[in-house]
Amino acid sequence: MTSTEFGQIAEQYQRLVYTVCYQLVQDAATAEDLSQDTFLSAWLHRDECPAHQYKPWLARIASNKAKDHLKSAYHRRVAAQDDETLALFPAEAQKYQPEDITVSNDEVNAVRQTILNLKEPYAKVSRMYFLEQKSVDEIAAALGRPLKTVHTQLYRAKIMLKAEIAERGS
C-alpha cells in the first residue's frame, strides 16, 4: 500500500476511528489522540491488513487502542479534588483533614518494626518488598524462589501486617 492510498483510506475512515475511540473513552481530546495512535499503528502495520478490509481492520485497531488506554495506569490515576468538588461534598471534605492523614515518624517506625518482626519466610520477603522496594521478580531471583511462592508469601504477610496494625490501633 502506498502512502497516497493510505492517506485516502485514513481520510475516508477518520470519522469512524474517532467515533469508535470516543464511544469507549468518552473524552474528545483523548479520542483524538487515540485516533492518531490508531492511524500511526495502521501505517506501521499496513502490510498486515487483509485486502480491502480496511474498515473492520481500522475499527479493531481503534477499539484496542481505546481499551488499552482504559486499562493503563495513566487513565486510572487519581485526580486531586478541587475546591468545587469538595464544596459539593462538605461532609467528605471535613472527614479527612491533612493532620489526620499525616503519618508520624513513630507510626512509620512501628510499621517498619512490625515488618521486621514477621516470622520467616515472610520477614525477608516483606523487608525486600516494603522497605527495600524491590519488585516481586527481583525478590524471587534474589531468594531463588518461584514467582508464585513470593506472591503467596507477600499475600500472607500483608494479612499478618494488617491484623497486627489493626490490633495495635485498637
C-alpha positions in Angstrom: 0.0 0.0 0.0 1.4 3.4 -1.0 1.3 6.4 1.2 -1.2 8.0 -1.2 -3.5 5.0 -0.8 -3.1 5.0 2.9 -3.9 8.8 3.0 -7.1 8.2 1.1 -8.1 5.3 3.5 -7.3 7.5 6.5 -9.4 10.3 5.2 -12.2 8.0 4.4 -12.3 6.3 7.8 -11.1 9.1 10.2 -14.7 9.8 11.5 -15.2 6.0 12.1 -12.0 5.7 14.0 -12.7 8.8 16.1 -16.2 7.6 16.9 -15.0 4.2 18.0 -12.5 5.8 20.3 -14.9 8.3 21.6 -17.6 5.8 22.4 -15.1 3.9 24.6 -13.3 6.7 26.4 -16.0 9.4 26.4 -13.4 12.2 26.1 -13.0 14.2 22.9 -9.3 15.1 23.3 -8.4 11.5 24.3 -10.4 10.2 21.4 -8.4 12.4 19.0 -5.1 11.2 20.5 -6.2 7.6 20.2 -7.3 8.2 16.6 -3.8 9.4 15.8 -2.3 6.4 17.5 -4.6 4.2 15.5 -3.5 5.6 12.2 0.1 5.5 13.2 -0.2 1.9 14.2 -2.2 1.1 11.0 0.6 2.8 8.9 3.3 0.8 10.7 1.4 -2.5 10.1 -0.2 -1.6 6.8 1.1 -4.8 5.2 -0.8 -6.9 7.6 -4.2 -5.6 6.6 -6.4 -8.0 4.7 -7.0 -6.8 1.2 -9.9 -4.3 1.0 -10.9 -5.0 4.7 -9.8 -1.5 5.9 -13.0 -0.6 7.8 -13.1 -3.6 10.2 -9.3 -3.6 10.5 -9.2 0.1 11.5 -12.1 -0.3 13.8 -10.4 -3.2 15.6 -7.2 -1.2 16.0 -9.1 1.8 17.3 -11.1 -0.2 19.8 -7.9 -2.0 21.0 -6.1 1.4 21.4 -9.0 2.7 23.5 -9.3 -0.4 25.6 -5.5 -0.3 26.2 -5.9 3.3 27.3 -8.7 2.5 29.7 -6.6 -0.2 31.3 -3.5 1.9 31.5 -2.1 3.3 34.8 -2.3 6.8 33.3 -6.1 6.6 32.9 -6.5 5.2 36.4 -4.5 7.9 38.1 -6.2 9.6 41.0 -7.1 13.2 40.3 -6.9 15.7 43.2 -10.3 17.1 44.2 -10.6 20.7 43.5 -12.5 23.2 45.8 -15.6 22.9 43.6 -15.8 19.2 44.1 -15.2 19.5 47.8 -17.9 22.1 48.1 -20.4 19.5 46.7 -19.5 17.1 49.5 -18.7 19.2 52.6 -19.0 16.2 55.0 -16.5 14.3 53.0 -14.1 17.3 52.8 -14.2 17.6 56.6 -13.9 13.9 57.2 -10.2 13.7 56.2 -8.1 16.6 57.3 -4.4 16.7 56.4 -3.4 16.3 60.0 -5.5 13.1 60.1 -3.8 11.6 57.1 -0.2 12.5 58.0 1.7 9.6 59.4 4.1 10.4 62.2 7.7 9.1 62.4 6.7 6.9 65.3 4.0 5.2 63.3 6.4 4.7 60.4 8.9 3.1 62.8 6.2 1.0 64.3 5.2 -0.4 60.9 8.8 -0.9 60.0 9.4 -2.9 63.2 6.2 -4.9 62.6 7.6 -5.9 59.2 10.9 -6.8 60.6 9.3 -8.9 63.4 7.4 -11.2 61.0 8.4 -14.8 61.1 10.2 -16.4 58.2 9.7 -16.8 55.3 7.5 -13.7 55.4 10.0 -11.3 57.1 12.7 -11.5 54.4 10.1 -11.2 51.5 8.3 -8.3 53.3 11.5 -6.5 54.1 12.6 -6.6 50.5 9.2 -5.6 49.1 8.1 -3.0 51.5 11.3 -1.5 52.9 13.7 -2.0 50.0 11.0 -1.5 47.4 12.2 -4.4 45.2 9.8 -5.9 42.7 8.4 -9.4 43.1 10.6 -10.6 40.2 13.7 -9.2 41.9 12.8 -10.9 45.2 12.2 -14.2 43.5 15.5 -14.0 41.7 17.4 -12.9 44.8 15.9 -15.6 47.1 15.9 -18.3 44.4 12.2 -18.9 45.0 9.4 -19.4 42.4 7.5 -16.2 41.5 4.2 -17.7 42.7 5.7 -18.6 46.0 6.8 -15.0 46.5 3.4 -13.7 45.6 1.8 -16.1 48.1 4.2 -15.1 50.9 3.6 -11.4 50.2 -0.2 -12.0 50.3 0.1 -13.8 53.6 2.5 -11.2 55.0 0.0 -8.4 54.1 -2.7 -10.2 56.0 -0.5 -10.6 59.1 0.6 -7.0 58.9 -2.9 -5.8 58.6 -4.0 -7.8 61.6 -1.0 -6.6 63.7 -1.6 -3.0 62.8 -5.3 -3.2 63.4 -4.6 -4.8 66.8 -2.2 -2.1 67.7 -4.7 0.6 66.7 -7.5 -0.7 68.9 
